[in-house]
Amino acid sequence: MSVFNITLERTVTTRETGQVTVDAADLGEAERIARSQVRNGTALDVDWQSDISDASRVVVVDVEEVDGAGERAA
């Protein structure tokens, strides 16, 4: 019986959510300020938290035979 190394692969997607604090007169202004800062790439002090992590199905990407000592066969 032969021994094989099997390489598996999956893609993991992670969604992060963040909270920022802005000084504004009302909710509408706060939203405009936040959107403007995001659009302009202004540095925001964001407290990022991982929200959802979703792993896709696993696929086989490589199979190789190894000898009895665990070394790759020539």
FENSUL-V617853 format. One record per pair of residues at least 12 apart in sequence whose ideal C-beta (glycine too) atoms are under 7 Angstrom apart, sorted by sequence separation. I is the first residue (numbers start at 0). J is the second residue. If there is no record, write none. Layout:
I/J
I/J
This chain:
21/33
19/33
19/43
19/44
19/45
17/45
18/46
17/46
17/47
15/47
16/48
15/48
15/49
16/50
15/50
13/49
14/50
14/51
13/52
11/52
12/53
11/54
9/54
10/55
9/55
9/56
9/57
7/57
8/58
7/59
8/60
7/60
5/59
6/60
6/61
5/62
3/62
4/63
3/63
3/64
4/65
3/65
1/64
2/65
2/67
